[in-house]
Amino acid sequence: MVQTNIITLKAVNKIFSEDENANQVLSGVNLKIPTGSVFGIIGYSGAGKSTLIRCINGLETPTSGTIHYQDTVVNQLNEKELINLRGQISMIFQQFNLMPQRTIAQNVALPIKYKHLDKQVVNDKVDKLLDLVGLKDKKDDYPSSLSGGQKQRVAIARALINDPKVLLCDEATSALDPETTDSILSILKELNTKLKITVVIVTHEMKVIEQVCDQIAVLDNGKIVEQGDVYDVFAHPSQPITKRFVDTTTNLKIDKAMYDAWRLPSNSLLVRVTYNNENTIDPVISNVARKFNVDISILLADIKLIQNKLIGGLIISIEGYEDDIKNAYEDFIHNDGVLVEVIDDVE
Ligand SMILES: Nc1ncnc2c1ncn2[C@@H]1O[C@H](COP(=O)(O)OP(=O)(O)OP(=O)(O)O)[C@@H](O)[C@H]1O
């Protein structure tokens, strides 16, 4: 099947002229967002994520470069055409942006208020969308009576009122606790699989990417420094910034207190083993231990499933005679899909 891209950015630059130092916020951004994907854009605060995502639906205009939505060049549209476009490319925000003086149902219907559609048609659609996000019984309530997670569900229902093809999510879960974040991410994934909506997620949290995205782009200081399939990027992060983001999701960090508590004997080698194929590590460990007559203890383990493939690692200690340890270590290194590093600087 030929993969199409619903959104393409070509050489996009953005300089805010009112910026005191005329900061270049986006520099030469090239991005292809495949139709039907859940696409994550990650970066630290100030990297330009919001600016980038706002360029996609014309809330910001790039200083140069082009943004294509299917066959449309977004940055050549006039204000009226942009309003229509935002029905196709809708958006949710960190702070939900609900109207406090309107009911939940009125908030959801707001984007089509001025279309003067049949009241019953609007009501039915609002009911259907509130049902989809699990809030049908709240339709006559006001936003102030809802939790953050419920408010974001209302915002999602509102974003769907025009049957969009793309949903842009700007730090949509950053104000929510971990459990509520999970429930919102599940809804986003469901919209993607059931309604075939392309979802673009801007976040500073690698866990969000890990949970729902198929593709990732890493934005650093206005530049895309790495992009690709989420599993591949987790397995082989090529840039230091990407590695730092990946590290935030693993449980393989050691501090001095932990190291001291292990009380490892002097004839031991502390090793981090990460693997990135679909085989489990266990046979490799027992094989090496048998073959070289060393003892291997598993001190920490972290295994997860990304895009239905296993990825993870272990911290192990290898104990025995010096030559045996050396041979065992060499043997580990030569296993396909296994990355082995000696840990010798615990702080
Ligand atoms: N309207 C604007 N006028 C001037 N400068 C702006 C404007 N919007 C954003 N910036 C600047 O652009 C840079 C990137 O901001 P942006 O909000 O896109 O980053 P971000 O990665 O989304 O960060 P955060 O996660 O903190 O929101 C910042 O230095 C910011 O001050």
PDBQT file of the ligand as one rigid body, heavy atoms in Angstrom, charges set to zero:
ROOT
HETATM    1  N1  LIG A 401       3.544  35.317  19.442  1.00  0.00    +0.000 N 
HETATM    2  C1  LIG A 401       4.849  35.280  19.759  1.00  0.00    +0.000 A 
HETATM    3  N2  LIG A 401       5.594  36.391  19.701  1.00  0.00    +0.000 NA
HETATM    4  C2  LIG A 401       6.919  36.370  19.994  1.00  0.00    +0.000 A 
HETATM    5  N3  LIG A 401       7.582  35.265  20.367  1.00  0.00    +0.000 NA
HETATM    6  C3  LIG A 401       6.891  34.113  20.455  1.00  0.00    +0.000 A 
HETATM    7  C4  LIG A 401       5.485  34.066  20.165  1.00  0.00    +0.000 A 
HETATM    8  N4  LIG A 401       5.061  32.773  20.324  1.00  0.00    +0.000 NA
HETATM    9  C5  LIG A 401       6.147  32.075  20.713  1.00  0.00    +0.000 A 
HETATM   10  N5  LIG A 401       7.236  32.868  20.793  1.00  0.00    +0.000 N 
HETATM   11  C6  LIG A 401       8.594  32.451  21.166  1.00  0.00    +0.000 C 
HETATM   12  O1  LIG A 401       8.932  31.314  20.404  1.00  0.00    +0.000 OA
HETATM   13  C7  LIG A 401       9.697  30.396  21.173  1.00  0.00    +0.000 C 
HETATM   14  C8  LIG A 401       9.055  29.021  21.106  1.00  0.00    +0.000 C 
HETATM   15  O2  LIG A 401       7.783  29.057  21.727  1.00  0.00    +0.000 OA
HETATM   16  P1  LIG A 401       6.754  27.845  21.633  1.00  0.00    +0.000 P 
HETATM   17  O3  LIG A 401       5.592  28.172  22.512  1.00  0.00    +0.000 OA
HETATM   18  O4  LIG A 401       6.486  27.531  20.220  1.00  0.00    +0.000 OA
HETATM   19  O5  LIG A 401       7.626  26.660  22.275  1.00  0.00    +0.000 OA
HETATM   20  P2  LIG A 401       7.156  25.317  22.935  1.00  0.00    +0.000 P 
HETATM   21  O6  LIG A 401       8.162  24.297  22.545  1.00  0.00    +0.000 OA
HETATM   22  O7  LIG A 401       5.742  25.036  22.604  1.00  0.00    +0.000 OA
HETATM   23  O8  LIG A 401       7.324  25.647  24.466  1.00  0.00    +0.000 OA
HETATM   24  P3  LIG A 401       6.291  25.398  25.691  1.00  0.00    +0.000 P 
HETATM   25  O9  LIG A 401       6.204  23.912  25.833  1.00  0.00    +0.000 OA
HETATM   26  O10 LIG A 401       6.994  26.053  26.847  1.00  0.00    +0.000 OA
HETATM   27  O11 LIG A 401       5.026  26.064  25.297  1.00  0.00    +0.000 OA
HETATM   28  C9  LIG A 401       9.775  30.981  22.562  1.00  0.00    +0.000 C 
HETATM   29  O12 LIG A 401      11.025  31.622  22.702  1.00  0.00    +0.000 OA
HETATM   30  C10 LIG A 401       8.665  31.988  22.597  1.00  0.00    +0.000 C 
HETATM   31  O13 LIG A 401       8.964  33.045  23.463  1.00  0.00    +0.000 OA
ENDROOT
TORSDOF 0
